[in-house]
Amino acid sequence: MFSPCASIYLLDQHVRFLPLVEMHALSIPKGQLSCKDKKFNLHCIERQSPNSKHKASSMDDFLIIGAGIFGLTTAIELQKRGYQVSLLAGGPIPHPKAASTDISKIVRMEYGSDAFYMDMADRCIDEWHAWNDLFQEELYREVGFLLACSKPMEAETQPYEHSSFHLLQARGHQPEHLVGDLISKRFPAFASRRYVDGFYHKRAGYALAGRTIEVLAKYAQSLGVEVKEAIRVKELLIENSQAKGVTSEKGEKHLAGHTIVCAGAHTAFLVPDLQPFMQVTGHPVFHLRPRNSSLFESPKLPVFAADISHSGWYGFPYHPHEHVVKIANHGVGQVLHPDRDPREVREADVQHLRTFLQTAFPKLHDAPIVYTRRCLYMDTLDGHFWIDRHPRIGNLMIGTGGSGHGFKMGPELGKLIAAAALGEKREGAERFRWRELGGQVKGEEEARFRE
Ligand SMILES: Cc1cc2nc3c(=O)[nH]c(=O)nc-3n(C[C@H](O)[C@H](O)[C@H](O)COP(=O)(O)OP(=O)(O)OC[C@H]3O[C@@H](n4cnc5c(N)ncnc54)[C@H](O)[C@@H]3O)c2cc1C
């Protein structure tokens, strides 16, 4: 049964949320409701009533800048908690240049010896399944993850794969160890004996990233978030070291009790105090059309990482909607300005890809490249997310620093950012606090290739 202050929503097959009623003491069993000839799934969203002090003025409680995975999940979490939230999206949703806008993003637990991220990703995988149920759409596809190694998977030679394998086992998971030509036997797209060791873990896959952003934006609106597309923020409105809102490029003022900046690669330009601690890096993404797609379709090919911490290369099975195989490089990248510098994939990048394919995927090495993209990381110097209040400006919160691995953590990001904005202590948030990173700091995300 529903608690008295629940909001009742109908979810029709078009993923539209139709606020039914908001009334007390309603007794309808959860599940299906039929109306005329249509069947609807009934979902209840518990709303917490914020204590009264937040509802004083007509000003929004929270103004969020950015409609990527950081901004949207935060808006949803705060609105669900009963705060009034507005979100400015800087362009269409999904924004074609946003990092969250993509045909696919890896969802993996494999973070080497880093148990914190492994556990966080493990929780997120449960929540990705819950999102699939809630939205009645397979936004997350659990096709499994293959970590292929060209050398024996020992600590010295392949530390990322070795530690991931043993930590998964220590956590009760069953990664399948694949040695010798078992990899190419099981996944025939791979060149025989190119990779001689590794493992396959079924609890992993990819998210339909751009589609997830579309669905989350609609969901946020159905909860009451005021989503405003195509409003580009020029600067923050700071008075007496207090954030009051923002001014848009058109000169309009948007005021709120609290401002949360989740502007991806633009965050450190809206909050310049962040610039010493993070940089924008561009990474090439390739979409190829194989002549024989069946070899590259799941389950014949799962999401894969090929010596990723030594080469950066990773990829996805043949995409069911886009009909391409996406391959990208989780490497150093090219430092860029998000607006001033061209985001092109250069001939040298293409040659680098062809060389990789030649030895790894002979059947793909001369396949046509349908399109490429240089996508931007908001790269913190240590590779960890940045989720905290500004130490010197009141009512200003930052949610950014995806560093090339944030999308999978979507289900937890909004909760972490909302908790930090509300001054709540949350397990693990310490890692993402405002931190004065010095020049010597190195990236700590173990899958990342660093020359
Ligand atoms: C090539 C590539 C591959 C990746 N692969 C993976 C992967 O496999 N798995 C994974 O987990 N993660 C992956 N990531 C990382 C992941 O995509 C990011 O961490 C995440 O999407 C960042 O989300 P965001 O909300 O911070 O930024 P974005 O998604 O970039 O959103 C930023 C938002 O801010 C808005 N904005 C910007 N400036 C302004 C302004 N001035 N005014 C108003 N709005 C503004 C934009 O319009 C956009 O809506 C990858 C990233 C890249 C680039």
The ligand as an ORCA input file, in Angstrom:
! r2SCAN-3c Opt
* xyz 0 1
  C      35.021      9.190    -25.164
  C      34.395      8.966    -23.830
  C      34.098      7.677    -23.458
  C      33.577      7.427    -22.199
  N      33.277      6.144    -21.877
  C      32.742      5.885    -20.662
  C      32.367      4.555    -20.336
  O      32.509      3.635    -21.146
  N      31.828      4.329    -19.093
  C      31.662      5.349    -18.186
  O      31.214      5.065    -17.078
  N      32.001      6.630    -18.464
  C      32.528      6.912    -19.686
  N      32.858      8.187    -20.009
  C      32.726      9.250    -18.997
  C      31.324      9.788    -18.936
  O      30.807      9.951    -20.226
  C      31.343     11.108    -18.190
  O      31.992     10.959    -16.948
  C      29.938     11.661    -17.932
  O      29.123     11.476    -19.035
  C      30.066     13.137    -17.580
  O      28.782     13.624    -17.366
  P      28.542     15.154    -16.987
  O      27.121     15.265    -16.610
  O      29.587     15.596    -16.018
  O      28.902     15.993    -18.302
  P      28.125     16.072    -19.803
  O      27.490     14.839    -20.052
  O      29.183     16.599    -20.687
  O      27.029     17.185    -19.495
  C      27.351     18.527    -19.301
  C      26.067     19.314    -19.432
  O      26.361     20.676    -19.079
  C      25.774     21.526    -20.045
  N      26.521     22.777    -20.043
  C      27.842     22.953    -20.294
  N      28.159     24.272    -20.216
  C      27.004     24.925    -19.908
  C      26.655     26.308    -19.726
  N      27.578     27.273    -19.807
  N      25.363     26.616    -19.451
  C      24.420     25.631    -19.334
  N      24.685     24.294    -19.503
  C      25.956     23.967    -19.803
  C      25.869     20.740    -21.346
  O      24.930     21.232    -22.292
  C      25.468     19.335    -20.849
  O      24.065     19.244    -20.732
  C      33.356      8.492    -21.274
  C      33.603      9.818    -21.666
  C      34.112     10.065    -22.941
  C      34.390     11.472    -23.308
*
